[in-house]
Amino acid sequence: MISSLPLLPPFLPLLIGAIAAIVLRGHLRSAIMLLTPIWGALQLTAMEPGLYWTMEFMGYTLEPVRVDKLSMLFGYLFHLAALIAVIYALHLKDTLQHVSGLSYAASAVGAVFAGDLLTLFVFWELLAFTSVFLIWARRTDRAYGAGMRYILIKVLSGVLLLAGAIILIKQTGSARFAEIGLGHEGMMNLGAWLIFIAFGIKCAFPFVHNWLTDAYPEATPTGTIFLASFTTKVAVYALARGFPGTELLVWIGIVMACFPIFYAVIENDFRRVLAYSMINQIGFMVVGVGIGTSLALNGAVAHAFNDVIFKGLLMMTMGAVLHMTGRINGSELGGLYKSMPKTTILCIVGAASISAFPLFSGFVSKSMIMSAAIAEGYDIVWLLLLFAAAGVFHHAGIKIPYFAFFAHDSGIRTTEPPKNMLLAMGIAATICVLIGTFPAHTVYALLPWEATYQPYDITHVLTQLQLLFFSAMAFVWLNLRHLYPPELPSTNLDADWLYRKWAPSFVVPIYAAISGTINKLEVRAKGAIKQLIDHSYDKEKGQPKGYFAQLWPTETMVFWVALLLVGILILYYI
């Protein structure tokens, strides 16, 4: 049956689903939306490794679809994530979210199968264009502002990618997207760095990460599930494809893994806590890509696979809380286990997975990266990753379930979310347990590089259990001593202080001074023109006078008319 299906580009089934969502309504639309991710996954099973639909463009060979083990892993992941997100969103009647979500997923699939830099650029920009509507779909002023900042950063990333791609294509004579690396000479070096920075922006590197913590919490509850699944994972894929073994990534990844912990612990908005947690988890992946061994790269892409599922599960539970209560701040929640017991259990499964409890998915991938760090002599990196692992247990493994569902009783009494939301969360939770229990038959079977690894040896298990035990004891002690940061209404700034505080205090006075100078010049110019008119026209006689009252040749009048037109345009635009 599978072989009889028409062979289409991998992104096309999801795109067809998005187009169908525009024109269809009701149960038919829901059925088509559910079938398209399944259809797309079946398409992948029928595709053999190789290049498809190659073409010539301006003297260069384009490879729109390249199938290999790396692209296939992300292809299966994105179709699975799209299916779970669609199920979660079935209760909605919002066409904008349905169309944006599926077209966003299609763009992500297109990006990971792109075999050349120009095709990658097209889908890179489509990722930005389609995803921003999931933020604006919330239809609030905060969402609009966050969406505008989000799209500006994403366009910047695309411009850098295009500039770097053009340089590399010109220098190498090939548009193929393969390993790029850093350390070239001349223009090649510039092109490689531009692409590296473009990937880094979408990967939420330090100082260019605030688009994530700013925009994701402002999206709709269902939109955040799509957002958490695709953009950053496409960037991790791109780094694994283009810059494996680049040591700079090890240190960038360490910073990413560590600094979000401090902000997540003090953050009040639980979806923003998870946004910081996402950067923390991406840091582990970036470290793995930077180490560059088969074990490390397998760990990076396996953790990307697992993160989409367990982070999506946590985002779904918080989305369910927001959907049912209208609240998402820790200071306003508590005691929800009484009226949302199923959501509570599903949240705990997600928390155990992200915290890397044995028998849950995070354990079987995070330990690969840490083992690779030890094997390659990165002892300090291993210690910092250990600290980061303890930190994520604090803010995502304990803080979110505890303050949302337990802690003090907020008095909120509600019901469980719609059945489709519970089903989506149940599927994600089941996958977390299956991967954690049977890694060799699930995510390990999809890994692109040859490497043997056994996560369940006595050293790995005891080390992780000790880490989790002492982290839990530290949380309990800090909480009992009232030293743990309380959940308070607040707005916390990190690198966005530069454009939220510093830039306005610096730029606004300069803009005011320039604007004032222009206004003065405009007043003077208008006064000079008025004087010129007064001297050129006799109001009593009602006729021109003086120099400008003379008869002029046609070409001279054309000159003066053109000059006046230029002056009027200048005054108009300033």
C-alpha positions in Angstrom: 0.0 0.0 0.0 2.8 2.4 1.0 4.7 1.8 -2.3 1.5 2.6 -4.3 1.3 6.2 -2.8 2.4 8.9 -5.1 5.9 10.1 -4.2 5.8 13.7 -3.1 8.4 16.1 -1.6 8.3 15.4 2.2 6.9 18.8 3.1 4.0 18.6 0.7 1.5 16.4 2.6 1.6 18.9 5.5 1.3 21.8 3.2 -1.7 20.2 1.5 -3.3 19.8 5.0 -2.7 23.5 5.6 -4.4 24.4 2.3 -7.3 22.1 3.1 -7.7 23.7 6.5 -8.4 27.0 4.7 -11.4 25.8 2.8 -12.8 22.9 4.9 -14.7 23.1 8.1 -16.0 20.8 10.9 -15.1 17.2 11.2 -13.9 16.9 7.6 -11.2 19.5 8.3 -10.2 17.7 11.5 -9.9 14.4 9.7 -7.8 15.9 6.9 -5.5 17.6 9.5 -5.0 14.3 11.3 -4.4 12.3 8.2 -1.7 14.6 6.6 1.0 14.0 9.2 0.4 10.3 9.0 0.5 10.5 5.2 3.7 12.4 5.4 5.3 9.9 7.7 4.3 7.0 5.3 5.9 9.0 2.5 9.2 9.0 4.4 9.1 5.2 4.9 8.9 4.8 1.1 11.9 7.1 0.4 15.4 5.6 -0.1 18.6 7.6 0.7 19.6 9.9 -2.1 18.7 13.1 -3.9 15.3 13.9 -5.4 14.0 16.5 -7.8 17.4 18.0 -8.6 17.3 21.0 -11.0 19.5 23.6 -12.5 19.2 27.3 -11.4 21.5 30.0 -12.7 24.2 27.5 -13.4 24.0 25.8 -10.1 22.5 22.4 -9.1 19.8 22.6 -6.6 18.9 19.6 -4.4 15.5 20.4 -2.9 15.2 17.0 -1.2 18.1 15.0 0.2 17.3 11.9 2.1 19.8 10.4 4.6 19.7 9.2 8.2 20.0 12.6 9.7 17.2 14.2 7.7 15.0 11.1 8.2 15.3 11.3 12.0 14.1 14.9 12.0 11.5 14.2 9.4 9.9 11.5 11.5 10.2 13.7 14.6 8.4 16.6 12.9 5.6 14.5 11.6 5.1 13.0 15.0 5.2 16.5 16.7 2.7 17.8 14.1 0.3 14.9 14.7 0.4 15.5 18.5 0.0 19.3 18.1 -2.9 18.9 15.7 -4.7 16.5 18.2 -4.1 19.1 20.9 -5.7 21.8 18.8 -8.8 19.9 17.5 -11.2 21.7 19.9 -10.3 25.0 18.2 -12.4 26.7 15.5 -9.6 29.1 14.6 -8.6 28.7 11.0 -5.6 31.0 11.4 -4.0 28.7 14.0 -4.8 25.5 12.0 -3.3 26.8 8.8 -0.3 28.4 10.4 0.5 25.4 12.5 0.5 22.9 9.6 2.3 25.2 7.2 4.9 25.9 9.9 5.4 22.1 10.3 5.7 21.8 6.5 8.4 24.5 6.5 10.3 22.7 9.2 10.2 19.4 7.2 11.3 21.2 4.0 14.2 22.7 5.8 15.7 19.5 7.2 15.4 17.8 3.8 16.9 20.7 1.9 20.1 19.6 0.1 21.3 23.0 -0.9 21.7 26.4 0.7 19.2 28.2 -1.4 16.4 25.7 -0.7 17.3 25.9 3.0 17.0 29.7 2.9 13.5 29.5 1.4 12.2 27.2 4.1 14.2 29.1 6.7 12.2 32.2 5.9 9.0 30.3 5.6 9.6 29.1 9.2 9.5 32.7 10.4 6.6 33.8 8.2 4.3 30.9 9.1 5.1 30.8 12.8 4.6 34.5 13.7 0.8 34.1 13.1 0.7 31.6 16.0 1.8 34.5 18.2 -0.5 37.0 16.7 -3.4 34.6 16.9 -3.7 35.3 20.6 -4.9 38.8 19.5 -3.5 40.9 22.3 -1.3 43.9 22.3 1.5 42.0 24.0 1.3 39.3 21.5 1.4 41.8 18.6 4.5 43.5 20.0 6.2 40.2 20.7 5.4 38.9 17.2 6.9 42.0 15.7 10.1 41.6 17.6 10.1 37.9 16.8 9.7 38.4 13.0 12.4 41.1 12.9 15.0 38.8 14.5 14.0 35.9 12.2 14.3 38.1 9.1 17.7 39.2 10.3 18.7 35.5 10.6 17.4 34.9 7.1 19.4 37.8 5.6 22.6 36.6 7.2 22.0 33.1 5.9 21.4 34.4 2.4 24.4 36.6 2.5 26.6 33.8 3.7 25.1 31.3 1.2 25.8 33.6 -1.7 29.4 34.1 -0.6 30.0 30.3 -0.2 28.3 29.5 -3.5 30.4 32.1 -5.3 33.6 30.9 -3.7 33.0 27.1 -4.1 30.9 27.0 -7.2 28.4 24.7 -5.5 25.2 25.4 -3.6 25.2 22.1 -1.8 24.5 22.2 2.0 27.2 20.1 3.6 29.7 20.5 6.4 30.9 24.1 6.4 33.0 24.6 9.5 34.9 27.7 10.6 38.5 28.7 10.1 38.5 29.3 6.4 40.4 32.2 4.8 39.2 35.3 3.1 35.6 35.6 1.8 35.0 31.9 2.6 35.6 32.7 6.3 33.1 35.6 6.2 30.5 33.4 4.5 30.9 30.6 7.0 30.6 33.0 10.0 27.5 34.6 8.5 25.8 31.2 8.2 27.0 30.2 11.7 25.5 33.4 13.2 22.3 32.8 11.3 22.0 29.3 12.7 22.9 30.6 16.1 20.1 33.2 16.2 17.5 30.5 15.5 19.2 28.2 18.0 18.9 31.0 20.7 22.6 31.5 21.3 23.3 33.8 24.3 22.4 37.5 23.7 20.3 36.6 20.7 17.9 34.3 22.6 15.3 36.8 23.8 13.0 36.2 20.8 12.3 32.9 22.4 11.6 33.9 25.9 9.7 37.0 24.7 7.5 35.5 22.0 6.7 31.9 23.0 4.9 32.8 26.3 2.7 35.3 24.3 1.5 32.7 21.8 -1.8 30.9 22.1 -1.8 27.7 24.2 -1.9 25.6 21.1 0.5 27.8 19.2 3.2 27.4 21.8 3.2 23.6 21.2 4.0 24.1 17.5 6.6 26.8 18.3 8.3 24.6 20.9 8.7 21.8 18.3 10.2 23.2 15.2 12.3 26.3 14.9 15.1 25.6 17.4 15.3 21.9 16.4 15.8 22.9 12.7 18.6 25.1 14.0 20.2 22.2 15.9 19.9 20.1 12.7 21.6 22.8 10.7 24.5 23.0 13.2 24.8 19.2 13.2 24.9 19.2 9.4 27.1 22.3 8.9 29.3 22.7 11.9 29.9 19.3 13.7 33.0 19.3 15.8 33.3 23.1 16.0 34.8 23.5 19.5 33.4 27.0 19.9 30.0 25.3 20.1 31.0 23.4 23.3 31.5 26.7 25.2 28.5 28.4 23.7 26.4 25.3 24.6 27.7 25.4 28.2 26.6 29.0 28.6 23.2 28.1 27.2 22.8 25.2 29.5 23.7 27.2 32.6 22.6 30.8 32.5 18.8 30.1 31.9 18.6 28.3 35.2 18.9 31.5 37.3 16.2 33.2 35.3 13.9 30.2 35.3 14.1 29.9 39.1 12.9 33.4 39.6 10.4 33.6 36.7 6.7 33.8 37.6 5.2 33.0 34.2 5.4 29.2 33.8 5.5 29.2 30.0 8.4 31.6 30.3 10.0 29.2 32.7 9.7 26.5 30.1 11.1 28.9 27.4 14.2 29.3 29.5 14.3 25.6 30.1 14.2 25.1 26.3 17.4 27.2 26.0 18.9 25.1 28.8 18.1 21.8 26.9 19.3 23.2 23.6 22.6 24.0 25.3 23.1 20.2 25.9 22.5 19.6 22.2 24.9 22.4 21.1 27.6 20.9 23.4 27.1 17.6 21.7 27.4 19.1 18.2 30.5 20.9 19.3 32.2 17.8 20.7 31.6 16.2 17.3 32.2 12.5 18.0 29.7 9.9 16.8 28.5 9.4 20.4 28.1 13.2 21.0 26.3 13.9 17.7 24.0 10.9 18.3 23.3 12.3 21.8 22.6 15.8 20.4 20.0 14.6 17.8 18.5 12.1 20.2 18.1 14.8 22.8 16.5 17.0 20.2 14.0 14.2 19.5 13.2 13.7 23.1 13.1 17.4 23.9 10.3 18.0 21.4 8.2 15.3 23.1 8.8 16.0 26.8 9.0 19.8 26.4 5.9 19.6 24.3 4.2 17.6 27.0 5.1 20.2 29.7 4.0 23.0 27.4 0.7 21.2 26.8 0.0 20.8 30.5 0.7 24.5 31.1 -1.4 25.3 28.0 -4.2 23.2 29.5 -3.9 25.1 32.8 -4.1 28.4 30.9 -7.0 27.2 28.8 -9.0 26.1 31.8 -8.1 28.8 34.4 -7.0 31.8 32.3 -3.9 32.0 34.5 -0.3 30.9 34.1 1.6 32.7 36.8 2.9 30.7 39.7 1.7 33.4 42.2 -1.9 32.8 41.0 -1.9 29.0 40.9 -1.8 26.1 43.3 -3.9 23.2 44.4 -5.0 22.3 40.9 -4.4 18.6 41.5 -7.8 18.5 43.2 -9.7 19.4 40.0 -7.1 18.5 37.3 -5.6 15.2 38.6 -5.0 13.7 35.1 -3.2 16.8 33.9 -1.2 16.7 37.1 0.0 13.2 36.5 0.9 14.0 32.9 2.8 17.1 34.0 4.8 14.9 36.4 5.7 12.5 33.6 7.0 15.4 31.6 8.9 16.8 34.6 10.5 13.4 35.2 11.5 13.1 31.5 13.1 16.6 31.3 14.9 15.9 34.6 16.4 12.7 33.2 15.0 10.2 35.6 15.9 6.7 34.7 13.2 5.0 32.6 12.2 8.3 31.2 13.3 9.7 27.8 15.6 12.5 28.9 17.9 10.0 30.7 18.8 8.0 27.6 19.9 11.0 25.5 21.3 13.5 28.1 23.6 10.8 29.5 25.0 10.2 25.9 26.2 13.8 25.7 27.7 13.8 29.2 29.5 10.5 28.5 30.9 11.9 25.3 32.2 14.9 27.2 34.1 12.7 29.7 35.4 10.5 26.9 36.9 13.5 25.1 38.5 14.9 28.2 36.1 17.8 28.8 36.0 17.4 32.5 35.0 21.0 33.3 32.3 20.7 30.7 31.0 17.6 32.3 30.8 19.3 35.7 29.0 22.2 34.3 26.5 19.9 32.5 26.0 18.2 35.8 25.2 21.6 37.4 22.8 22.3 34.5 21.1 19.0 34.9 20.5 19.7 38.6 19.2 23.2 37.7 16.7 21.9 35.2 15.3 19.5 37.9 14.8 22.5 40.1 12.9 24.8 37.7 11.2 22.3 35.4 11.2 19.1 37.3 10.0 20.4 40.7 9.0 24.1 40.5 6.3 23.8 37.8 4.5 20.7 39.1 4.8 21.9 42.7 3.6 25.5 42.4 1.0 24.8 39.7 -0.7 21.8 41.1 0.3 21.6 44.8 1.9 24.2 47.1 -0.7 26.6 48.5 -4.4 26.2 47.5 -5.3 29.1 45.2 -9.0 28.3 45.5 -9.3 27.7 41.8 -11.8 24.9 41.0 -12.1 23.9 37.3 -12.3 20.7 35.3 -9.9 18.7 33.1 -9.3 20.2 29.7 -11.1 18.9 26.5 -10.5 15.2 25.7 -8.5 15.9 22.6 -6.0 17.9 24.8 -5.8 15.0 27.3 -5.3 12.5 24.4 -2.4 14.6 23.0 -0.7 14.8 26.4 -1.3 11.1 27.0 0.4 10.2 23.7 3.4 12.4 24.5 3.7 10.9 28.0 3.5 7.4 26.6 6.3 8.1 24.2 8.4 9.6 27.0 8.1 6.3 28.9 8.6 4.0 25.9 11.8 5.8 24.8 13.1 5.8 28.3 12.4 2.1 28.8 13.2 0.8 25.4 15.7 3.2 23.8 17.3 0.6 21.5 14.0 -0.1 19.8 12.9 3.6 19.6 15.1 6.6 19.2 18.4 4.8 19.1 17.2 2.9 16.0 16.9 6.2 14.1 20.4 7.6 15.1 22.5 8.6 12.0 26.0 7.8 13.3 27.5 4.5 14.2 28.0 4.3 17.9 27.3 1.7 20.6 26.0 3.0 23.9 24.3 1.5 26.9 22.6 4.1 29.2 21.6 1.6 31.9 24.8 0.7 33.5 25.4 1.1 37.2 27.5 4.2 36.9 25.1 6.3 34.9 22.1 5.2 36.9 23.6 5.8 40.4 25.2 9.2 39.3 21.9 10.5 38.0 19.9 9.2 41.0 22.3 10.8 43.4 22.1 14.1 41.5 18.3 14.1 41.5 18.2 13.1 45.2 20.5 15.9 46.4 18.7 18.4 44.1 15.4 17.5 45.6 16.8 17.8 49.1 18.2 21.2 48.3 14.8 22.4 47.0 13.0 21.1 50.1 15.5 22.7 52.4 15.4 26.0 50.6 11.6 26.0 50.6 11.4 25.2 54.3 13.8 27.9 55.1 12.0 30.3 52.9 15.1 30.9 50.9 13.7 29.6 47.6 12.7 32.6 45.4 9.0 33.1 45.9 6.5 33.2 43.1 5.8 36.9 42.8 4.3 39.1 40.0 7.3 40.5 38.2 9.0 41.2 34.9 12.5 39.9 34.7 14.9 41.2 32.0 18.1 39.6 30.9 19.8 40.5 27.5 16.5 42.2 26.4 17.5 45.0 28.9 19.6 46.3 26.1 16.6 47.1 23.9 13.9 47.6 26.5 15.8 49.9 28.9 19.2 51.0 27.6 18.2 51.6 24.0 15.2 53.8 24.8 17.2 55.8 27.3 20.0 56.3 24.8 18.1 56.5 21.4 15.0 58.5 22.5 16.9 61.7 23.4 19.0 61.5 20.2 15.8 61.0 18.2 14.1 63.9 20.0 17.1 66.1 19.3 17.2 65.2 15.6 13.4 65.5 15.3 13.5 69.0 17.0 16.2 70.2 14.6 14.3 69.0 11.6 11.1 70.7 12.8 13.0 74.0 13.2 14.5 73.7 9.7 11.0 73.0 8.4 9.6 76.1 10.1 12.4 78.2 8.7 12.0 76.7 5.2 8.3 77.4 5.2 9.0 81.0 6.4 11.5 81.6 3.6 9.0 80.2 1.0 6.3 82.5 2.4 8.6 85.5 2.1 9.5 84.6 -1.4 5.9 84.4 -2.4 5.1 87.8 -0.7 7.9 89.4 -2.7 6.7 87.8 -6.0 3.0 88.6 -5.8 1.1 91.9 -5.5 -1.9 91.1 -3.4 -3.6 94.5 -4.2 -3.3 94.2 -7.9 -3.8 90.4 -7.8 -0.9 89.7 -10.2 2.8 88.6 -10.1 5.4 91.2 -9.7 9.2 91.6 -9.8 11.7 89.1 -11.2 9.3 86.2 -11.3 6.6 88.2 -13.2 8.7 88.2 -16.3 8.0 85.9 -19.3 10.3 82.9 -19.3 11.2 80.4 -22.0 9.6 77.0 -21.6 12.8 75.1 -20.6 13.5 77.6 -17.8 10.0 77.1 -16.4 10.4 73.4 -16.5 13.6 73.8 -14.5 11.9 75.9 -11.8 8.8 73.5 -11.6 11.2 70.6 -11.1 13.1 72.4 -8.5 9.9 73.4 -6.6 8.7 69.7 -6.8 12.0 68.5 -5.3 11.7 71.0 -2.5 8.1 70.0 -1.8 9.0 66.3 -1.7 11.8 67.0 0.7 9.6 69.0 3.1 6.9 66.3 2.9 9.1 63.4 3.8 10.9 65.1 6.6 
